Amino acid sequence: MAFTTEQLETFKASLLEERRRIEEDRAAYAKESGDDPQHEADGELSDSDPDNSADEANNLFDRDRDLAAVENATRLLSKIDRALEKIEDGTYGLSDIDGTPIPVERLEAIPYAVTTVEQEEAN
């Protein structure tokens, strides 16, 4: 499958915009998950005050959620970078697994896709 220069530029612009958005989100989540002075040093909950323990549990839950969001954003950025590399090296739209064409509908929905749906579901 060969894309026109215009199509590749459209995909590239979409990928760059998605990258910018995810970087902003990742930075916000990273800031939110930063060390909070209310957290116990060892990350365990205090036994002394039930209200304080509940607050600490909520803080730990929020921090874990934010850290998971940062990790997910980092994975997505890696996929976006791979798709941008594929645009540059002329292999965009071909599966990283076996070179089969990725349907254009999939790329329009997920421009950083580097495998077909079937290959993704198999992994």
TIVO-2410 file (N, C-alpha, C; in nm, 3 decimals):
# residues 123
REC num residu      c1      c2      c3 atome chaine
REC   1      M   0.085  -0.118   0.000     N      A
REC   1      M   0.000   0.000   0.000    CA      A
REC   1      M   0.089   0.123   0.000     C      A
REC   2      A   0.066   0.209  -0.091     N      A
REC   2      A   0.145   0.332  -0.100    CA      A
REC   2      A   0.053   0.450  -0.074     C      A
REC   3      F   0.099   0.537   0.012     N      A
REC   3      F   0.024   0.658   0.043    CA      A
REC   3      F   0.081   0.774  -0.037     C      A
REC   4      T  -0.005   0.869  -0.068     N      A
REC   4      T   0.042   0.990  -0.134    CA      A
REC   4      T   0.116   1.075  -0.030     C      A
REC   5      T   0.194   1.169  -0.078     N      A
REC   5      T   0.265   1.261   0.010    CA      A
REC   5      T   0.166   1.336   0.098     C      A
REC   6      E   0.054   1.375   0.039     N      A
REC   6      E  -0.049   1.448   0.114    CA      A
REC   6      E  -0.107   1.361   0.226     C      A
REC   7      Q  -0.135   1.234   0.196     N      A
REC   7      Q  -0.187   1.144   0.299    CA      A
REC   7      Q  -0.086   1.126   0.413     C      A
REC   8      L   0.040   1.107   0.377     N      A
REC   8      L   0.144   1.090   0.479    CA      A
REC   8      L   0.157   1.215   0.565     C      A
REC   9      E   0.148   1.333   0.503     N      A
REC   9      E   0.155   1.458   0.579    CA      A
REC   9      E   0.036   1.470   0.675     C      A
REC  10      T  -0.081   1.425   0.630     N      A
REC  10      T  -0.199   1.427   0.717    CA      A
REC  10      T  -0.180   1.334   0.836     C      A
REC  11      F  -0.131   1.212   0.811     N      A
REC  11      F  -0.104   1.118   0.920    CA      A
REC  11      F   0.002   1.174   1.014     C      A
REC  12      K   0.106   1.232   0.957     N      A
REC  12      K   0.215   1.288   1.038    CA      A
REC  12      K   0.164   1.401   1.127     C      A
REC  13      A   0.083   1.490   1.071     N      A
REC  13      A   0.026   1.600   1.149    CA      A
REC  13      A  -0.061   1.547   1.262     C      A
REC  14      S  -0.140   1.445   1.233     N      A
REC  14      S  -0.225   1.384   1.335    CA      A
REC  14      S  -0.141   1.321   1.446     C      A
REC  15      L  -0.035   1.251   1.407     N      A
REC  15      L   0.054   1.189   1.506    CA      A
REC  15      L   0.124   1.294   1.592     C      A
REC  16      L   0.170   1.401   1.531     N      A
REC  16      L   0.238   1.507   1.606    CA      A
REC  16      L   0.143   1.578   1.702     C      A
REC  17      E   0.020   1.599   1.660     N      A
REC  17      E  -0.079   1.660   1.748    CA      A
REC  17      E  -0.112   1.566   1.865     C      A
REC  18      E  -0.128   1.439   1.836     N      A
REC  18      E  -0.154   1.341   1.942    CA      A
REC  18      E  -0.036   1.335   2.039     C      A
REC  19      R   0.084   1.341   1.985     N      A
REC  19      R   0.205   1.339   2.069    CA      A
REC  19      R   0.206   1.459   2.163     C      A
REC  20      R   0.176   1.576   2.110     N      A
REC  20      R   0.173   1.698   2.192    CA      A
REC  20      R   0.071   1.686   2.305     C      A
REC  21      R  -0.048   1.637   2.272     N      A
REC  21      R  -0.156   1.623   2.370    CA      A
REC  21      R  -0.117   1.524   2.480     C      A
REC  22      I  -0.060   1.411   2.439     N      A
REC  22      I  -0.022   1.309   2.536    CA      A
REC  22      I   0.092   1.357   2.625     C      A
REC  23      E   0.186   1.429   2.568     N      A
REC  23      E   0.296   1.484   2.649    CA      A
REC  23      E   0.243   1.580   2.755     C      A
REC  24      E   0.145   1.662   2.718     N      A
REC  24      E   0.084   1.753   2.815    CA      A
REC  24      E   0.013   1.675   2.925     C      A
REC  25      D  -0.064   1.574   2.885     N      A
REC  25      D  -0.134   1.491   2.984    CA      A
REC  25      D  -0.036   1.419   3.075     C      A
REC  26      R   0.069   1.364   3.016     N      A
REC  26      R   0.169   1.291   3.095    CA      A
REC  26      R   0.235   1.385   3.196     C      A
REC  27      A   0.267   1.505   3.155     N      A
REC  27      A   0.330   1.601   3.246    CA      A
REC  27      A   0.235   1.635   3.361     C      A
REC  28      A   0.108   1.651   3.331     N      A
REC  28      A   0.010   1.682   3.436    CA      A
REC  28      A  -0.002   1.565   3.534     C      A
REC  29      Y  -0.012   1.443   3.483     N      A
REC  29      Y  -0.022   1.326   3.571    CA      A
REC  29      Y   0.106   1.308   3.651     C      A
REC  30      A   0.220   1.331   3.590     N      A
REC  30      A   0.347   1.317   3.661    CA      A
REC  30      A   0.354   1.418   3.776     C      A
REC  31      K   0.306   1.539   3.751     N      A
REC  31      K   0.306   1.641   3.854    CA      A
REC  31      K   0.214   1.601   3.969     C      A
REC  32      E   0.096   1.548   3.934     N      A
REC  32      E   0.000   1.507   4.036    CA      A
REC  32      E   0.048   1.387   4.116     C      A
REC  33      S   0.128   1.301   4.056     N      A
REC  33      S   0.174   1.182   4.127    CA      A
REC  33      S   0.302   1.206   4.204     C      A
REC  34      G   0.352   1.330   4.201     N      A
REC  34      G   0.476   1.363   4.273    CA      A
REC  34      G   0.462   1.336   4.422     C      A
REC  35      D   0.574   1.332   4.490     N      A
REC  35      D   0.573   1.302   4.633    CA      A
REC  35      D   0.494   1.407   4.708     C      A
REC  36      D   0.394   1.360   4.778     N      A
REC  36      D   0.308   1.443   4.858    CA      A
REC  36      D   0.356   1.436   5.002     C      A
REC  37      P   0.379   1.548   5.071     N      A
REC  37      P   0.428   1.543   5.208    CA      A
REC  37      P   0.334   1.468   5.303     C      A
REC  38      Q   0.208   1.450   5.266     N      A
REC  38      Q   0.114   1.378   5.351    CA      A
REC  38      Q   0.134   1.227   5.343     C      A
REC  39      H   0.206   1.178   5.241     N      A
REC  39      H   0.230   1.034   5.229    CA      A
REC  39      H   0.333   0.990   5.331     C      A
REC  40      E   0.314   0.874   5.388     N      A
REC  40      E   0.412   0.815   5.478    CA      A
REC  40      E   0.538   0.787   5.397     C      A
REC  41      A   0.652   0.795   5.457     N      A
REC  41      A   0.779   0.777   5.387    CA      A
REC  41      A   0.789   0.640   5.322     C      A
REC  42      D   0.736   0.537   5.389     N      A
REC  42      D   0.750   0.402   5.334    CA      A
REC  42      D   0.631   0.362   5.248     C      A
REC  43      G   0.533   0.449   5.231     N      A
REC  43      G   0.419   0.420   5.147    CA      A
REC  43      G   0.312   0.336   5.214     C      A
REC  44      E   0.330   0.305   5.342     N      A
REC  44      E   0.229   0.227   5.414    CA      A
REC  44      E   0.134   0.320   5.485     C      A
REC  45      L   0.018   0.267   5.520     N      A
REC  45      L  -0.082   0.347   5.586    CA      A
REC  45      L  -0.057   0.352   5.735     C      A
REC  46      S  -0.092   0.462   5.796     N      A
REC  46      S  -0.077   0.480   5.940    CA      A
REC  46      S  -0.192   0.410   6.012     C      A
REC  47      D  -0.163   0.350   6.128     N      A
REC  47      D  -0.265   0.283   6.206    CA      A
REC  47      D  -0.329   0.375   6.310     C      A
REC  48      S  -0.270   0.492   6.333     N      A
REC  48      S  -0.308   0.574   6.446    CA      A
REC  48      S  -0.447   0.636   6.435     C      A
REC  49      D  -0.484   0.689   6.324     N      A
REC  49      D  -0.609   0.763   6.309    CA      A
REC  49      D  -0.685   0.708   6.189     C      A
REC  50      P  -0.804   0.650   6.211     N      A
REC  50      P  -0.880   0.592   6.099    CA      A
REC  50      P  -0.910   0.693   5.988     C      A
REC  51      D  -0.942   0.818   6.025     N      A
REC  51      D  -0.968   0.919   5.922    CA      A
REC  51      D  -0.843   0.947   5.841     C      A
REC  52      N  -0.729   0.956   5.910     N      A
REC  52      N  -0.602   0.980   5.843    CA      A
REC  52      N  -0.567   0.861   5.753     C      A
REC  53      S  -0.594   0.740   5.801     N      A
REC  53      S  -0.567   0.620   5.720    CA      A
REC  53      S  -0.651   0.620   5.592     C      A
REC  54      A  -0.776   0.662   5.604     N      A
REC  54      A  -0.862   0.669   5.485    CA      A
REC  54      A  -0.809   0.773   5.387     C      A
REC  55      D  -0.766   0.887   5.440     N      A
REC  55      D  -0.708   0.990   5.353    CA      A
REC  55      D  -0.583   0.938   5.284     C      A
REC  56      E  -0.500   0.870   5.361     N      A
REC  56      E  -0.377   0.815   5.304    CA      A
REC  56      E  -0.407   0.711   5.198     C      A
REC  57      A  -0.508   0.628   5.223     N      A
REC  57      A  -0.547   0.527   5.124    CA      A
REC  57      A  -0.593   0.594   4.996     C      A
REC  58      N  -0.672   0.700   5.010     N      A
REC  58      N  -0.718   0.774   4.891    CA      A
REC  58      N  -0.600   0.837   4.818     C      A
REC  59      N  -0.506   0.894   4.895     N      A
REC  59      N  -0.387   0.954   4.833    CA      A
REC  59      N  -0.305   0.851   4.758     C      A
REC  60      L  -0.287   0.733   4.819     N      A
REC  60      L  -0.211   0.627   4.753    CA      A
REC  60      L  -0.282   0.578   4.627     C      A
REC  61      F  -0.415   0.565   4.635     N      A
REC  61      F  -0.492   0.524   4.518    CA      A
REC  61      F  -0.476   0.626   4.406     C      A
REC  62      D  -0.489   0.755   4.440     N      A
REC  62      D  -0.474   0.860   4.340    CA      A
REC  62      D  -0.334   0.858   4.279     C      A
REC  63      R  -0.234   0.840   4.363     N      A
REC  63      R  -0.096   0.838   4.314    CA      A
REC  63      R  -0.075   0.718   4.221     C      A
REC  64      D  -0.124   0.601   4.259     N      A
REC  64      D  -0.111   0.483   4.173    CA      A
REC  64      D  -0.181   0.504   4.040     C      A
REC  65      R  -0.299   0.567   4.045     N      A
REC  65      R  -0.374   0.594   3.921    CA      A
REC  65      R  -0.294   0.689   3.832     C      A
REC  66      D  -0.238   0.792   3.891     N      A
REC  66      D  -0.160   0.889   3.813    CA      A
REC  66      D  -0.034   0.824   3.755     C      A
REC  67      L   0.032   0.740   3.833     N      A
REC  67      L   0.152   0.672   3.783    CA      A
REC  67      L   0.117   0.577   3.668     C      A
REC  68      A   0.003   0.509   3.679     N      A
REC  68      A  -0.042   0.421   3.570    CA      A
REC  68      A  -0.071   0.504   3.444     C      A
REC  69      A  -0.129   0.621   3.462     N      A
REC  69      A  -0.157   0.708   3.348    CA      A
REC  69      A  -0.027   0.755   3.282     C      A
REC  70      V   0.074   0.784   3.363     N      A
REC  70      V   0.204   0.825   3.309    CA      A
REC  70      V   0.265   0.711   3.229     C      A
REC  71      E   0.259   0.589   3.284     N      A
REC  71      E   0.314   0.472   3.213    CA      A
REC  71      E   0.240   0.448   3.082     C      A
REC  72      N   0.108   0.460   3.083     N      A
REC  72      N   0.029   0.441   2.961    CA      A
REC  72      N   0.065   0.548   2.858     C      A
REC  73      A   0.079   0.671   2.902     N      A
REC  73      A   0.116   0.779   2.810    CA      A
REC  73      A   0.253   0.753   2.750     C      A
REC  74      T   0.346   0.703   2.830     N      A
REC  74      T   0.480   0.673   2.781    CA      A
REC  74      T   0.474   0.564   2.674     C      A
REC  75      R   0.391   0.462   2.696     N      A
REC  75      R   0.375   0.356   2.594    CA      A
REC  75      R   0.317   0.413   2.465     C      A
REC  76      L   0.216   0.498   2.477     N      A
REC  76      L   0.156   0.559   2.358    CA      A
REC  76      L   0.256   0.646   2.283     C      A
REC  77      L   0.336   0.721   2.356     N      A
REC  77      L   0.438   0.805   2.291    CA      A
REC  77      L   0.538   0.719   2.215     C      A
REC  78      S   0.572   0.605   2.269     N      A
REC  78      S   0.663   0.513   2.200    CA      A
REC  78      S   0.601   0.464   2.070     C      A
REC  79      K   0.471   0.432   2.074     N      A
REC  79      K   0.402   0.388   1.953    CA      A
REC  79      K   0.395   0.499   1.849     C      A
REC  80      I   0.369   0.620   1.895     N      A
REC  80      I   0.364   0.735   1.804    CA      A
REC  80      I   0.500   0.757   1.741     C      A
REC  81      D   0.605   0.750   1.821     N      A
REC  81      D   0.740   0.767   1.767    CA      A
REC  81      D   0.771   0.660   1.663     C      A
REC  82      R   0.728   0.537   1.689     N      A
REC  82      R   0.751   0.429   1.592    CA      A
REC  82      R   0.676   0.459   1.462     C      A
REC  83      A   0.553   0.505   1.471     N      A
REC  83      A   0.476   0.538   1.350    CA      A
REC  83      A   0.542   0.652   1.273     C      A
REC  84      L   0.594   0.751   1.345     N      A
REC  84      L   0.664   0.861   1.277    CA      A
REC  84      L   0.790   0.811   1.208     C      A
REC  85      E   0.862   0.717   1.271     N      A
REC  85      E   0.979   0.656   1.206    CA      A
REC  85      E   0.938   0.585   1.078     C      A
REC  86      K   0.825   0.515   1.085     N      A
REC  86      K   0.778   0.440   0.968    CA      A
REC  86      K   0.742   0.534   0.854     C      A
REC  87      I   0.688   0.652   0.886     N      A
REC  87      I   0.660   0.751   0.781    CA      A
REC  87      I   0.791   0.791   0.716     C      A
REC  88      E   0.892   0.818   0.797     N      A
REC  88      E   1.022   0.863   0.745    CA      A
REC  88      E   1.091   0.755   0.662     C      A
REC  89      D   1.080   0.627   0.705     N      A
REC  89      D   1.152   0.523   0.631    CA      A
REC  89      D   1.069   0.456   0.521     C      A
REC  90      G   0.946   0.506   0.501     N      A
REC  90      G   0.865   0.456   0.390    CA      A
REC  90      G   0.790   0.327   0.417     C      A
REC  91      T   0.778   0.287   0.545     N      A
REC  91      T   0.706   0.163   0.577    CA      A
REC  91      T   0.575   0.187   0.651     C      A
REC  92      Y   0.532   0.313   0.657     N      A
REC  92      Y   0.407   0.343   0.727    CA      A
REC  92      Y   0.292   0.271   0.658     C      A
REC  93      G   0.206   0.210   0.739     N      A
REC  93      G   0.091   0.137   0.685    CA      A
REC  93      G   0.119  -0.011   0.665     C      A
REC  94      L   0.242  -0.053   0.696     N      A
REC  94      L   0.278  -0.195   0.687    CA      A
REC  94      L   0.305  -0.248   0.827     C      A
REC  95      S   0.257  -0.368   0.854     N      A
REC  95      S   0.273  -0.428   0.986    CA      A
REC  95      S   0.419  -0.448   1.023     C      A
REC  96      D   0.453  -0.418   1.147     N      A
REC  96      D   0.587  -0.445   1.198    CA      A
REC  96      D   0.614  -0.594   1.209     C      A
REC  97      I   0.509  -0.673   1.217     N      A
REC  97      I   0.526  -0.818   1.236    CA      A
REC  97      I   0.566  -0.887   1.108     C      A
REC  98      D   0.488  -0.864   1.001     N      A
REC  98      D   0.517  -0.938   0.878    CA      A
REC  98      D   0.504  -0.855   0.750     C      A
REC  99      G   0.488  -0.723   0.765     N      A
REC  99      G   0.483  -0.637   0.648    CA      A
REC  99      G   0.350  -0.634   0.575     C      A
REC 100      T   0.248  -0.700   0.629     N      A
REC 100      T   0.117  -0.696   0.563    CA      A
REC 100      T   0.058  -0.556   0.577     C      A
REC 101      P  -0.020  -0.513   0.479     N      A
REC 101      P  -0.082  -0.380   0.487    CA      A
REC 101      P  -0.180  -0.369   0.604     C      A
REC 102      I  -0.175  -0.256   0.670     N      A
REC 102      I  -0.272  -0.223   0.775    CA      A
REC 102      I  -0.384  -0.147   0.707     C      A
REC 103      P  -0.510  -0.189   0.726     N      A
REC 103      P  -0.620  -0.119   0.660    CA      A
REC 103      P  -0.619   0.031   0.691     C      A
REC 104      V  -0.644   0.111   0.589     N      A
REC 104      V  -0.642   0.256   0.605    CA      A
REC 104      V  -0.744   0.301   0.709     C      A
REC 105      E  -0.855   0.229   0.721     N      A
REC 105      E  -0.956   0.265   0.822    CA      A
REC 105      E  -0.897   0.254   0.963     C      A
REC 106      R  -0.814   0.153   0.984     N      A
REC 106      R  -0.748   0.138   1.115    CA      A
REC 106      R  -0.652   0.253   1.139     C      A
REC 107      L  -0.576   0.288   1.037     N      A
REC 107      L  -0.480   0.398   1.052    CA      A
REC 107      L  -0.549   0.532   1.072     C      A
REC 108      E  -0.664   0.549   1.011     N      A
REC 108      E  -0.739   0.673   1.032    CA      A
REC 108      E  -0.791   0.681   1.175     C      A
REC 109      A  -0.829   0.566   1.232     N      A
REC 109      A  -0.878   0.562   1.370    CA      A
REC 109      A  -0.763   0.565   1.471     C      A
REC 110      I  -0.656   0.492   1.439     N      A
REC 110      I  -0.540   0.481   1.529    CA      A
REC 110      I  -0.415   0.501   1.443     C      A
REC 111      P  -0.376   0.625   1.420     N      A
REC 111      P  -0.265   0.650   1.328    CA      A
REC 111      P  -0.131   0.592   1.373     C      A
REC 112      Y  -0.119   0.557   1.500     N      A
REC 112      Y   0.005   0.497   1.550    CA      A
REC 112      Y   0.003   0.345   1.546     C      A
REC 113      A  -0.099   0.286   1.484     N      A
REC 113      A  -0.106   0.139   1.472    CA      A
REC 113      A   0.009   0.089   1.386     C      A
REC 114      V   0.077  -0.013   1.435     N      A
REC 114      V   0.188  -0.072   1.359    CA      A
REC 114      V   0.163  -0.221   1.333     C      A
REC 115      T   0.042  -0.266   1.365     N      A
REC 115      T   0.000  -0.404   1.335    CA      A
REC 115      T  -0.146  -0.402   1.293     C      A
REC 116      T  -0.190  -0.510   1.236     N      A
REC 116      T  -0.331  -0.523   1.202    CA      A
REC 116      T  -0.409  -0.558   1.330     C      A
REC 117      V  -0.540  -0.546   1.325     N      A
REC 117      V  -0.625  -0.581   1.440    CA      A
REC 117      V  -0.602  -0.726   1.479     C      A
REC 118      E  -0.598  -0.814   1.381     N      A
REC 118      E  -0.580  -0.957   1.409    CA      A
REC 118      E  -0.447  -0.983   1.479     C      A
REC 119      Q  -0.342  -0.918   1.436     N      A
REC 119      Q  -0.211  -0.936   1.498    CA      A
REC 119      Q  -0.209  -0.881   1.639     C      A
REC 120      E  -0.275  -0.768   1.660     N      A
REC 120      E  -0.281  -0.708   1.794    CA      A
REC 120      E  -0.358  -0.799   1.889     C      A
REC 121      E  -0.468  -0.855   1.842     N      A
REC 121      E  -0.550  -0.944   1.927    CA      A
REC 121      E  -0.475  -1.074   1.958     C      A
REC 122      A  -0.388  -1.118   1.869     N      A
REC 122      A  -0.311  -1.240   1.892    CA      A
REC 122      A  -0.202  -1.220   1.996     C      A
REC 123      N  -0.162  -1.097   2.017     N      A
REC 123      N  -0.054  -1.069   2.115    CA      A
REC 123      N  -0.108  -1.032   2.247     C      A
***
